[in-house]
Amino acid sequence: MDQLPNLGREQEMLSIMGLKSIDELFSNIPEEVRRTEPLPLPPPQSEEEIWRDAQHLLGSNINLDSRPSFLSAGLSRNFVPTMVGMLATRGEFLTSYTPYQAEVSQGMLQAMWEFQTMISELVSLPISNVSMYDASTSAAEAITCAVRVHNKKATQKETIYISELVPPHRMSVIENYVQGAGINIQILKHDLNGHLDIDSASIANGSCAVYVEQPNSFGILDEGLLKLKELIGDNTALIVGVDAVSLGVVSPPGEWGADIVVGEGQPFGIGPTFGGPIYGIFACTERYIRQMPGRIVGQTHDSNEKMAFTLTLSTREQHIRRHRATSNICSNETLIALMGAMHMSLLGPDGITVLSQRVAASTEVTKKALQSIKGVELVHPNSHNFRDFVIKLPGDSGEAVAFMDSKGVMAGLPLGQWWSEMSSCLLIGCDERTSESDILSLVSGIKEWIKEVES
Amino acid sequence: MDKRGGILSDIFAFNGSSNAGWSQPKPILPISQIKETVPQSMLRSNPPAWPRASEPELVRHYTWLSRRNFGIDTGFYPLGSCTMKHNPRVNERIVNLPGIDRMHPLQPEHQIQGILSIFFEMQEMLAVCSGMDQVTLQPVAGAQGEFTAMRCIQEFHRERGEGHRNKVIVPDSAHGTNPASASMCGYEIIEIPSGKDGRIDLDALQSVVGDDTAAMMITNPSTLGVFEPEIAKASEIVHSAGGQMYYDGANFNAIIGKTDPGMMGFDAVHYNLHKTFSQPHGGGGPGSGPIGVKAHLAKYLPTPLASRRKLNDSDTQGVGDGFWYSWITPEKTIGKVQQWHGNAGAVVRCWAFYRRYGRELERMSEHAVLNANYLRYKIMNPDPEVASNIHAMPLDGAPTDFVMHEFTLSMIQLKDKVGITGKDIAKRLLDYGVMAPTLYFPMIVPECLMIEPTETESKEVLDQFAKDFLNILTEDPEIVTTAPHTTDVGRVDEVWAARNLILRHPGNHTVQD
């Protein structure tokens, strides 16, 4: 209630208008839809009480930093530089809205133009928008965008191909987003090494798009994908979902034929935050620019020929094009993208390389350590992995995770949650913060559990 | 030579040594072994050409940028339809707690009882305020909420064997997201004209409904800031044709505790938490767009929903309220629209905001409506002395005695008389240190300015805005049509931007010359 500066001054304002009560202002709401009872909610609280309750409730959660954790599965237990939170929450950024009035929004516009440049550099494609909601809606809208661009010439009309290893929650988002456009989803298979069955991938030639992830959901870096664009041809969009951090060491998809690159921006800028707000990366070649979703900032000049920035290509968007818009997106994730830009600029070219190397190193060391445990098998022993890898346990992996949870270790994601046939498999996620002592805790936890199972 | 000069603070021009940037621990393997973890052909040859800058340089760069940006904290922000209210700062403090910032959406239930209890409380609160039966917090923006609700409605029709219903009705004054969201679901859009008074035209509605009607999408109060008195009749017309009623909650700030979409006959509704419950707008997002539905649509909602039961003896912990919280999956769920549980951080902020009002949320709406009517009154009733100098008065966007939380003004008389457009007024307001209202929306009002002061502005701010606004109407048209004059840059050439499409920095050097 302390948010109302005119509390207690209602009569003063009403009398200026020649009115007696606030109720008169609501007189256009007919009786039959008037609420008569007060809202059945608790009484108002002070800031101090809210802070107390927030500390109590959120403090009862167990957070990732409080124990060794190998739960990743698409989000990163990152470390965000202190500068990021402090500057992004400056009120001029935090409390602004979409920069429709460019003359008083040059700060955010320039920051987003710089963000576009950094994403463009990261994935090696010329164009980036200022963010989507998350990696999944980015992938979904990349697909609908590609169909609009390629369908006319496609021999497999309204058809796209998706890797079977796209995790089910992302697949579900994609299905929801593409069904309205009548898009038919075909599945691309993988071999036992977790690599795309590249020999059969040419069946996608003539379709509108192929969506694959590099690394895939098992963390596997698939060399075969470098040949994919050649197999599917020029009129089929190659859409690649990336782990943004991997691109410090792994070659960017723009260099091996990707037409659109999407991915989760979260590792740059914000903690895992229970899954949101995070932001999706969306970058593409010129060919897609007029069909792409989301906001874009362009350079221009003002009436005095001074350099300036503005939102551009708005004619694609819902507020102008309405039902013919390329997307319904309006509110996006700009502030989180700003945090990403700050994090990326602080890392710089050297910092991203080191960050990426740290994740690669953690993955390799953890993998080696688990491989040496009797009873544990690497499901894809011949693969190169980044961040994630899969092990097979002598029993239900959900039970193993629960056992290790009781010992204070978050052991990863039981893959039965995603694919029922993988109920003995565990997805181990590593990150730059994985320490040797975390790995020792995981190893001894798994050993203990195996002993328990076998006895 | 580029006459336009360059960027005054060019982040890509910073090019310090590799040690100047941010330090981090070393990898736990030697570099030579790390390279073996990536197939040889896949190693990146050159790092991205990001800035090479130190923290001192970047802090100054971003502080400089922030000073070239206008937020609610800078000044009055009457951007109609966007509900730019003050954002309480404790909310930012709360989301920095590790119990939200450092949480993973796939953690087991016993580790997330606190956040689940907040989710549950928010689901219940939103259902109560809107007269709906079940709420999901998963959609991350209003537009995604619309899309999600239309997907649920689509599945509802399909399951009843009425998948042939392929048309969605929207008034011509609707937000652009309404038709865009329905269209993404594969629906055909039927746009109906508003009546002369800007309100819904029931005859026009009656003439387009039929057995192909899937739903109607409408906001109430309308985008003109006017309550639709015949909304219950509109619901009846759509329902008797077998369609569903969808409530765009963009204007929910006007009605909490006074009426609700359930009473008006709606089947589904989205809430813009970033508007009504003050998640900061952050230059365009993040938002949060939960939806609420009546019981018959609840089984289609995205998965999962927060639920609770009485604590058992076997439950080891809880949050101390006697309940155990868990995730449940609706029986015929449409699946996911965001890959995790939505913008949880926004939900937590909005929970903290709601707790400030509790059962007094009605006061919030009262003050939003009071402020809008007061400001409208002050603008439309200038002192005689001022009035005599005004070139031409604005016209009410809708003829009504009282508006709700916002109002529209048509500047058409001014344009006809002295050539000052709505856009000119908007740009000139920037010189007075306030944000411009929403411009040229809704499209049915010529030269439209849409003004929404929100409940968090004092009488003095409103008085000053009215004074400045009226003063502009007396100014030399030459000054107004060339505005703004005192901002960081003058009027920006949007056409040049669209023709030239310079969408990124050219490279690791300064842009100029």
Chai-1 contact restraints between the chains, C-beta under 6 A:
chainA,res_idxA,chainB,res_idxB,connection_type,confidence,min_distance_angstrom,max_distance_angstrom,comment,restraint_id
A,M1,B,E360,contact,1.0,0.0,6.0,A-B,restraint_1
A,Q3,B,T456,contact,1.0,0.0,6.0,A-B,restraint_2
A,L4,B,H367,contact,1.0,0.0,6.0,A-B,restraint_3
A,L4,B,E455,contact,1.0,0.0,6.0,A-B,restraint_4
A,P5,B,S458,contact,1.0,0.0,6.0,A-B,restraint_5
A,N6,B,H367,contact,1.0,0.0,6.0,A-B,restraint_6
A,N6,B,K459,contact,1.0,0.0,6.0,A-B,restraint_7
A,R9,B,K459,contact,1.0,0.0,6.0,A-B,restraint_8
A,M13,B,Y374,contact,1.0,0.0,6.0,A-B,restraint_9
A,M13,B,K459,contact,1.0,0.0,6.0,A-B,restraint_10
A,M17,B,Y377,contact,1.0,0.0,6.0,A-B,restraint_11
A,I22,B,E366,contact,1.0,0.0,6.0,A-B,restraint_12
A,L25,B,V369,contact,1.0,0.0,6.0,A-B,restraint_13
A,L25,B,N373,contact,1.0,0.0,6.0,A-B,restraint_14
A,L25,B,F402,contact,1.0,0.0,6.0,A-B,restraint_15
A,F26,B,K258,contact,1.0,0.0,6.0,A-B,restraint_16
A,N28,B,F227,contact,1.0,0.0,6.0,A-B,restraint_17
A,I29,B,F227,contact,1.0,0.0,6.0,A-B,restraint_18
A,I29,B,T259,contact,1.0,0.0,6.0,A-B,restraint_19
A,P30,B,P229,contact,1.0,0.0,6.0,A-B,restraint_20
A,V33,B,A232,contact,1.0,0.0,6.0,A-B,restraint_21
A,V33,B,T259,contact,1.0,0.0,6.0,A-B,restraint_22
A,V33,B,M263,contact,1.0,0.0,6.0,A-B,restraint_23
A,V33,B,M264,contact,1.0,0.0,6.0,A-B,restraint_24
A,R34,B,T259,contact,1.0,0.0,6.0,A-B,restraint_25
A,R35,B,K258,contact,1.0,0.0,6.0,A-B,restraint_26
A,R35,B,T259,contact,1.0,0.0,6.0,A-B,restraint_27
A,P38,B,R359,contact,1.0,0.0,6.0,A-B,restraint_28
A,L39,B,G257,contact,1.0,0.0,6.0,A-B,restraint_29
A,L39,B,R359,contact,1.0,0.0,6.0,A-B,restraint_30
A,L41,B,G358,contact,1.0,0.0,6.0,A-B,restraint_31
A,L41,B,R359,contact,1.0,0.0,6.0,A-B,restraint_32
A,P42,B,G358,contact,1.0,0.0,6.0,A-B,restraint_33
A,P43,B,G358,contact,1.0,0.0,6.0,A-B,restraint_34
A,P44,B,R356,contact,1.0,0.0,6.0,A-B,restraint_35
A,P44,B,Y357,contact,1.0,0.0,6.0,A-B,restraint_36
A,P44,B,G358,contact,1.0,0.0,6.0,A-B,restraint_37
A,P44,B,E360,contact,1.0,0.0,6.0,A-B,restraint_38
A,Q45,B,R355,contact,1.0,0.0,6.0,A-B,restraint_39
A,E47,B,V90,contact,1.0,0.0,6.0,A-B,restraint_40
A,I50,B,A352,contact,1.0,0.0,6.0,A-B,restraint_41
A,I50,B,R355,contact,1.0,0.0,6.0,A-B,restraint_42
A,W51,B,V90,contact,1.0,0.0,6.0,A-B,restraint_43
A,A54,B,I94,contact,1.0,0.0,6.0,A-B,restraint_44
A,L57,B,G114,contact,1.0,0.0,6.0,A-B,restraint_45
A,L57,B,S117,contact,1.0,0.0,6.0,A-B,restraint_46
A,L57,B,I118,contact,1.0,0.0,6.0,A-B,restraint_47
A,L57,B,V319,contact,1.0,0.0,6.0,A-B,restraint_48
A,L58,B,L97,contact,1.0,0.0,6.0,A-B,restraint_49
A,L58,B,G99,contact,1.0,0.0,6.0,A-B,restraint_50
A,L58,B,I100,contact,1.0,0.0,6.0,A-B,restraint_51
A,L58,B,G114,contact,1.0,0.0,6.0,A-B,restraint_52
A,G59,B,G99,contact,1.0,0.0,6.0,A-B,restraint_53
A,S60,B,Q113,contact,1.0,0.0,6.0,A-B,restraint_54
A,S60,B,G114,contact,1.0,0.0,6.0,A-B,restraint_55
A,S60,B,V319,contact,1.0,0.0,6.0,A-B,restraint_56
A,N61,B,G99,contact,1.0,0.0,6.0,A-B,restraint_57
A,N61,B,M103,contact,1.0,0.0,6.0,A-B,restraint_58
A,N61,B,I112,contact,1.0,0.0,6.0,A-B,restraint_59
A,N61,B,G114,contact,1.0,0.0,6.0,A-B,restraint_60
A,N61,B,I115,contact,1.0,0.0,6.0,A-B,restraint_61
A,I62,B,Q111,contact,1.0,0.0,6.0,A-B,restraint_62
A,N63,B,P98,contact,1.0,0.0,6.0,A-B,restraint_63
A,N63,B,G99,contact,1.0,0.0,6.0,A-B,restraint_64
A,N63,B,R102,contact,1.0,0.0,6.0,A-B,restraint_65
A,N63,B,M103,contact,1.0,0.0,6.0,A-B,restraint_66
A,L64,B,R102,contact,1.0,0.0,6.0,A-B,restraint_67
A,L64,B,H104,contact,1.0,0.0,6.0,A-B,restraint_68
A,D65,B,P98,contact,1.0,0.0,6.0,A-B,restraint_69
A,D65,B,R102,contact,1.0,0.0,6.0,A-B,restraint_70
A,L71,B,H104,contact,1.0,0.0,6.0,A-B,restraint_71
A,A73,B,L106,contact,1.0,0.0,6.0,A-B,restraint_72
A,P81,B,W22,contact,1.0,0.0,6.0,A-B,restraint_73
A,M83,B,E55,contact,1.0,0.0,6.0,A-B,restraint_74
A,L87,B,Y62,contact,1.0,0.0,6.0,A-B,restraint_75
A,T89,B,E92,contact,1.0,0.0,6.0,A-B,restraint_76
A,R90,B,S66,contact,1.0,0.0,6.0,A-B,restraint_77
A,G91,B,G71,contact,1.0,0.0,6.0,A-B,restraint_78
A,G91,B,D73,contact,1.0,0.0,6.0,A-B,restraint_79
A,E92,B,S66,contact,1.0,0.0,6.0,A-B,restraint_80
A,E92,B,N69,contact,1.0,0.0,6.0,A-B,restraint_81
A,E92,B,G71,contact,1.0,0.0,6.0,A-B,restraint_82
A,E92,B,T74,contact,1.0,0.0,6.0,A-B,restraint_83
A,F93,B,S66,contact,1.0,0.0,6.0,A-B,restraint_84
A,L94,B,P280,contact,1.0,0.0,6.0,A-B,restraint_85
A,T95,B,G71,contact,1.0,0.0,6.0,A-B,restraint_86
A,T95,B,I72,contact,1.0,0.0,6.0,A-B,restraint_87
A,T95,B,D73,contact,1.0,0.0,6.0,A-B,restraint_88
A,T95,B,N87,contact,1.0,0.0,6.0,A-B,restraint_89
A,T95,B,P280,contact,1.0,0.0,6.0,A-B,restraint_90
A,S96,B,N69,contact,1.0,0.0,6.0,A-B,restraint_91
A,S96,B,G71,contact,1.0,0.0,6.0,A-B,restraint_92
A,S96,B,G283,contact,1.0,0.0,6.0,A-B,restraint_93
A,Y97,B,C82,contact,1.0,0.0,6.0,A-B,restraint_94
A,Y97,B,H281,contact,1.0,0.0,6.0,A-B,restraint_95
A,T98,B,G284,contact,1.0,0.0,6.0,A-B,restraint_96
A,Q101,B,A436,contact,1.0,0.0,6.0,A-B,restraint_97
A,A102,B,V492,contact,1.0,0.0,6.0,A-B,restraint_98
A,E103,B,L430,contact,1.0,0.0,6.0,A-B,restraint_99
A,E103,B,P484,contact,1.0,0.0,6.0,A-B,restraint_100
A,E103,B,T487,contact,1.0,0.0,6.0,A-B,restraint_101
A,E103,B,V489,contact,1.0,0.0,6.0,A-B,restraint_102
A,V104,B,F70,contact,1.0,0.0,6.0,A-B,restraint_103
A,V104,B,L430,contact,1.0,0.0,6.0,A-B,restraint_104
A,V104,B,T487,contact,1.0,0.0,6.0,A-B,restraint_105
A,S105,B,N69,contact,1.0,0.0,6.0,A-B,restraint_106
A,Q106,B,R68,contact,1.0,0.0,6.0,A-B,restraint_107
A,Q106,B,D488,contact,1.0,0.0,6.0,A-B,restraint_108
A,Q106,B,V489,contact,1.0,0.0,6.0,A-B,restraint_109
A,G107,B,L65,contact,1.0,0.0,6.0,A-B,restraint_110
A,G107,B,S66,contact,1.0,0.0,6.0,A-B,restraint_111
A,G107,B,R68,contact,1.0,0.0,6.0,A-B,restraint_112
A,G107,B,N69,contact,1.0,0.0,6.0,A-B,restraint_113
A,M108,B,N69,contact,1.0,0.0,6.0,A-B,restraint_114
A,M108,B,G283,contact,1.0,0.0,6.0,A-B,restraint_115
A,Q110,B,L65,contact,1.0,0.0,6.0,A-B,restraint_116
A,A111,B,L65,contact,1.0,0.0,6.0,A-B,restraint_117
A,E114,B,I11,contact,1.0,0.0,6.0,A-B,restraint_118
A,Q116,B,L503,contact,1.0,0.0,6.0,A-B,restraint_119
A,Q116,B,R504,contact,1.0,0.0,6.0,A-B,restraint_120
A,T117,B,R504,contact,1.0,0.0,6.0,A-B,restraint_121
A,T117,B,H505,contact,1.0,0.0,6.0,A-B,restraint_122
A,M118,B,W50,contact,1.0,0.0,6.0,A-B,restraint_123
A,S120,B,R504,contact,1.0,0.0,6.0,A-B,restraint_124
A,E121,B,P48,contact,1.0,0.0,6.0,A-B,restraint_125
A,E121,B,A49,contact,1.0,0.0,6.0,A-B,restraint_126
A,L122,B,P48,contact,1.0,0.0,6.0,A-B,restraint_127
A,I127,B,L503,contact,1.0,0.0,6.0,A-B,restraint_128
A,Y133,B,V140,contact,1.0,0.0,6.0,A-B,restraint_129
A,Y133,B,Q338,contact,1.0,0.0,6.0,A-B,restraint_130
A,D134,B,Q338,contact,1.0,0.0,6.0,A-B,restraint_131
A,D134,B,Q339,contact,1.0,0.0,6.0,A-B,restraint_132
A,S136,B,Q339,contact,1.0,0.0,6.0,A-B,restraint_133
A,H169,B,K336,contact,1.0,0.0,6.0,A-B,restraint_134
A,H169,B,Q339,contact,1.0,0.0,6.0,A-B,restraint_135
A,R170,B,Q339,contact,1.0,0.0,6.0,A-B,restraint_136
A,S172,B,G335,contact,1.0,0.0,6.0,A-B,restraint_137
A,S172,B,K336,contact,1.0,0.0,6.0,A-B,restraint_138
A,V173,B,K336,contact,1.0,0.0,6.0,A-B,restraint_139
A,V173,B,Q339,contact,1.0,0.0,6.0,A-B,restraint_140
A,N176,B,R151,contact,1.0,0.0,6.0,A-B,restraint_141
A,N176,B,V337,contact,1.0,0.0,6.0,A-B,restraint_142
A,G180,B,M184,contact,1.0,0.0,6.0,A-B,restraint_143
A,G180,B,C185,contact,1.0,0.0,6.0,A-B,restraint_144
A,G180,B,G186,contact,1.0,0.0,6.0,A-B,restraint_145
A,E223,B,P39,contact,1.0,0.0,6.0,A-B,restraint_146
A,E223,B,S41,contact,1.0,0.0,6.0,A-B,restraint_147
A,V249,B,V38,contact,1.0,0.0,6.0,A-B,restraint_148
A,V249,B,R44,contact,1.0,0.0,6.0,A-B,restraint_149
A,V250,B,V38,contact,1.0,0.0,6.0,A-B,restraint_150
A,V250,B,M42,contact,1.0,0.0,6.0,A-B,restraint_151
A,V250,B,R44,contact,1.0,0.0,6.0,A-B,restraint_152
A,S251,B,M42,contact,1.0,0.0,6.0,A-B,restraint_153
A,S251,B,R44,contact,1.0,0.0,6.0,A-B,restraint_154
A,G271,B,D101,contact,1.0,0.0,6.0,A-B,restraint_155
A,G271,B,R102,contact,1.0,0.0,6.0,A-B,restraint_156
A,P272,B,H104,contact,1.0,0.0,6.0,A-B,restraint_157
A,T273,B,D101,contact,1.0,0.0,6.0,A-B,restraint_158
A,T273,B,G345,contact,1.0,0.0,6.0,A-B,restraint_159
A,F274,B,M103,contact,1.0,0.0,6.0,A-B,restraint_160
A,F274,B,P105,contact,1.0,0.0,6.0,A-B,restraint_161
A,F274,B,I115,contact,1.0,0.0,6.0,A-B,restraint_162
A,F274,B,A344,contact,1.0,0.0,6.0,A-B,restraint_163
A,G275,B,P105,contact,1.0,0.0,6.0,A-B,restraint_164
A,G275,B,W340,contact,1.0,0.0,6.0,A-B,restraint_165
A,G275,B,H341,contact,1.0,0.0,6.0,A-B,restraint_166
A,G275,B,A344,contact,1.0,0.0,6.0,A-B,restraint_167
A,G276,B,W340,contact,1.0,0.0,6.0,A-B,restraint_168
A,G276,B,G342,contact,1.0,0.0,6.0,A-B,restraint_169
A,G276,B,N343,contact,1.0,0.0,6.0,A-B,restraint_170
A,G276,B,A344,contact,1.0,0.0,6.0,A-B,restraint_171
A,P277,B,P286,contact,1.0,0.0,6.0,A-B,restraint_172
A,P277,B,N343,contact,1.0,0.0,6.0,A-B,restraint_173
A,P277,B,G345,contact,1.0,0.0,6.0,A-B,restraint_174
A,P277,B,A346,contact,1.0,0.0,6.0,A-B,restraint_175
A,G298,B,A497,contact,1.0,0.0,6.0,A-B,restraint_176
A,G298,B,L501,contact,1.0,0.0,6.0,A-B,restraint_177
A,G298,B,I502,contact,1.0,0.0,6.0,A-B,restraint_178
A,G298,B,L503,contact,1.0,0.0,6.0,A-B,restraint_179
A,Q299,B,I502,contact,1.0,0.0,6.0,A-B,restraint_180
A,T300,B,D493,contact,1.0,0.0,6.0,A-B,restraint_181
A,T300,B,W496,contact,1.0,0.0,6.0,A-B,restraint_182
A,T300,B,A497,contact,1.0,0.0,6.0,A-B,restraint_183
A,H301,B,R4,contact,1.0,0.0,6.0,A-B,restraint_184
A,H301,B,D493,contact,1.0,0.0,6.0,A-B,restraint_185
A,D302,B,V489,contact,1.0,0.0,6.0,A-B,restraint_186
A,D302,B,G490,contact,1.0,0.0,6.0,A-B,restraint_187
A,D302,B,V492,contact,1.0,0.0,6.0,A-B,restraint_188
A,S303,B,G490,contact,1.0,0.0,6.0,A-B,restraint_189
A,S303,B,R491,contact,1.0,0.0,6.0,A-B,restraint_190
A,N304,B,G490,contact,1.0,0.0,6.0,A-B,restraint_191
A,E305,B,K3,contact,1.0,0.0,6.0,A-B,restraint_192
A,E305,B,R4,contact,1.0,0.0,6.0,A-B,restraint_193
A,K306,B,V489,contact,1.0,0.0,6.0,A-B,restraint_194
A,M307,B,R4,contact,1.0,0.0,6.0,A-B,restraint_195
A,M307,B,G5,contact,1.0,0.0,6.0,A-B,restraint_196
A,A308,B,V489,contact,1.0,0.0,6.0,A-B,restraint_197
A,A308,B,V492,contact,1.0,0.0,6.0,A-B,restraint_198
A,T310,B,V492,contact,1.0,0.0,6.0,A-B,restraint_199
A,T310,B,E494,contact,1.0,0.0,6.0,A-B,restraint_200
A,T310,B,A497,contact,1.0,0.0,6.0,A-B,restraint_201
A,T312,B,A497,contact,1.0,0.0,6.0,A-B,restraint_202
A,T312,B,A498,contact,1.0,0.0,6.0,A-B,restraint_203
A,Q318,B,G176,contact,1.0,0.0,6.0,A-B,restraint_204
A,Q318,B,T177,contact,1.0,0.0,6.0,A-B,restraint_205
A,Q318,B,A180,contact,1.0,0.0,6.0,A-B,restraint_206
A,H319,B,G176,contact,1.0,0.0,6.0,A-B,restraint_207
A,R322,B,G176,contact,1.0,0.0,6.0,A-B,restraint_208
A,R322,B,P179,contact,1.0,0.0,6.0,A-B,restraint_209
A,H323,B,P179,contact,1.0,0.0,6.0,A-B,restraint_210
A,H323,B,A180,contact,1.0,0.0,6.0,A-B,restraint_211
A,H323,B,S183,contact,1.0,0.0,6.0,A-B,restraint_212
A,H323,B,I189,contact,1.0,0.0,6.0,A-B,restraint_213
A,A325,B,A180,contact,1.0,0.0,6.0,A-B,restraint_214
A,N328,B,A143,contact,1.0,0.0,6.0,A-B,restraint_215
A,N328,B,F147,contact,1.0,0.0,6.0,A-B,restraint_216
A,N328,B,T177,contact,1.0,0.0,6.0,A-B,restraint_217
A,N328,B,A180,contact,1.0,0.0,6.0,A-B,restraint_218
A,N328,B,S181,contact,1.0,0.0,6.0,A-B,restraint_219
A,N328,B,M184,contact,1.0,0.0,6.0,A-B,restraint_220
A,C330,B,A143,contact,1.0,0.0,6.0,A-B,restraint_221
A,C330,B,T177,contact,1.0,0.0,6.0,A-B,restraint_222
A,S331,B,A141,contact,1.0,0.0,6.0,A-B,restraint_223
A,S331,B,G285,contact,1.0,0.0,6.0,A-B,restraint_224
A,S331,B,G287,contact,1.0,0.0,6.0,A-B,restraint_225
A,N332,B,G284,contact,1.0,0.0,6.0,A-B,restraint_226
A,N332,B,G285,contact,1.0,0.0,6.0,A-B,restraint_227
A,E333,B,G285,contact,1.0,0.0,6.0,A-B,restraint_228
A,E333,B,P286,contact,1.0,0.0,6.0,A-B,restraint_229
A,T334,B,G282,contact,1.0,0.0,6.0,A-B,restraint_230
A,T334,B,G283,contact,1.0,0.0,6.0,A-B,restraint_231
A,T334,B,G284,contact,1.0,0.0,6.0,A-B,restraint_232
A,T334,B,G285,contact,1.0,0.0,6.0,A-B,restraint_233
A,L335,B,G282,contact,1.0,0.0,6.0,A-B,restraint_234
A,L335,B,G283,contact,1.0,0.0,6.0,A-B,restraint_235
A,M344,B,W50,contact,1.0,0.0,6.0,A-B,restraint_236
A,S345,B,I11,contact,1.0,0.0,6.0,A-B,restraint_237
A,S345,B,P51,contact,1.0,0.0,6.0,A-B,restraint_238
A,S345,B,L58,contact,1.0,0.0,6.0,A-B,restraint_239
A,L346,B,W22,contact,1.0,0.0,6.0,A-B,restraint_240
A,L346,B,L58,contact,1.0,0.0,6.0,A-B,restraint_241
A,G348,B,G21,contact,1.0,0.0,6.0,A-B,restraint_242
A,G348,B,W50,contact,1.0,0.0,6.0,A-B,restraint_243
A,G348,B,R52,contact,1.0,0.0,6.0,A-B,restraint_244
A,P349,B,P47,contact,1.0,0.0,6.0,A-B,restraint_245
A,P349,B,W50,contact,1.0,0.0,6.0,A-B,restraint_246
A,D350,B,S18,contact,1.0,0.0,6.0,A-B,restraint_247
A,G351,B,G21,contact,1.0,0.0,6.0,A-B,restraint_248
A,G351,B,W22,contact,1.0,0.0,6.0,A-B,restraint_249
A,T353,B,P47,contact,1.0,0.0,6.0,A-B,restraint_250
A,V354,B,Q24,contact,1.0,0.0,6.0,A-B,restraint_251
A,Q357,B,P27,contact,1.0,0.0,6.0,A-B,restraint_252
A,Q357,B,I34,contact,1.0,0.0,6.0,A-B,restraint_253
A,R358,B,P27,contact,1.0,0.0,6.0,A-B,restraint_254
A,A360,B,I34,contact,1.0,0.0,6.0,A-B,restraint_255
A,A360,B,T37,contact,1.0,0.0,6.0,A-B,restraint_256
A,A361,B,P27,contact,1.0,0.0,6.0,A-B,restraint_257
A,A361,B,I28,contact,1.0,0.0,6.0,A-B,restraint_258
A,A361,B,L29,contact,1.0,0.0,6.0,A-B,restraint_259
A,A361,B,I34,contact,1.0,0.0,6.0,A-B,restraint_260
A,E364,B,L29,contact,1.0,0.0,6.0,A-B,restraint_261
A,E364,B,T37,contact,1.0,0.0,6.0,A-B,restraint_262
A,V365,B,I28,contact,1.0,0.0,6.0,A-B,restraint_263
A,H384,B,T37,contact,1.0,0.0,6.0,A-B,restraint_264
A,H384,B,V38,contact,1.0,0.0,6.0,A-B,restraint_265
A,H384,B,P39,contact,1.0,0.0,6.0,A-B,restraint_266
A,L413,B,L106,contact,1.0,0.0,6.0,A-B,restraint_267
